[in-house]
Amino acid sequence: MTRPVFLVGPMGAGKSTIGRMLAQRLEAEFHDTDQVIEARTGADIPWIFDVEGEAGFRDRETSVLDDLAQYQDVVIATGGGIVTREQNRHILQAAGTVIYLTASIDQLVNRTYKDKKRPLLQVDNPREKIVELYTVRDPLYRSVADYVLVTDGRSPKYVVQHIAEYLQR
């Protein structure tokens, strides 16, 4: 492994959890784009959304993705909306291997409904918002993905094993 491995997918698909475990398995560094943005900004994602709006956050996200794409031997968990920008999709495809982690709407709702750190889900009907985001983003995730893996009912260990096997091919 030298090229980055990018994990893409909706909020709640398991990108951060799987990413940490996969990096450990591959003896690689792990980075989460949202955590890098927070570290560089000195503020959390909800604050960035409040002050700069989604466009300001997406600008920061593109900058971080472009930087991390230069690394070698790294696993990168991306934010759920990273694929909404064409520039980001080009970076993902050109720089590394892209793994799309997906899950059913029920799983995504169950995994995210209590999380106050997800600005896009701070609405009256989070399930409806998840369906809306999934409908728009699923084709974008698929367009950049080298490998698609459903995480429903599967342990992180199982998912990591399958990704590692795919990467060895």
Secondary structure, DSSP 8 states (H G I E B T S, - for coil): --S-EEEE--TTSSHHHHHHHHHHHHT-EEEEHHHHHHHHHTS-HHHHHHHHHHHHHHHHHHHHHHHHTT-SSEEEE--TTGGGSHHHHHHHHHHSEEEEEE--HHHHHHHHTT-TT-GGG-SS-HHHHHHHHHHHHHHHHHHH-SEEEE-TT--HHHHHHHHHHHHH-
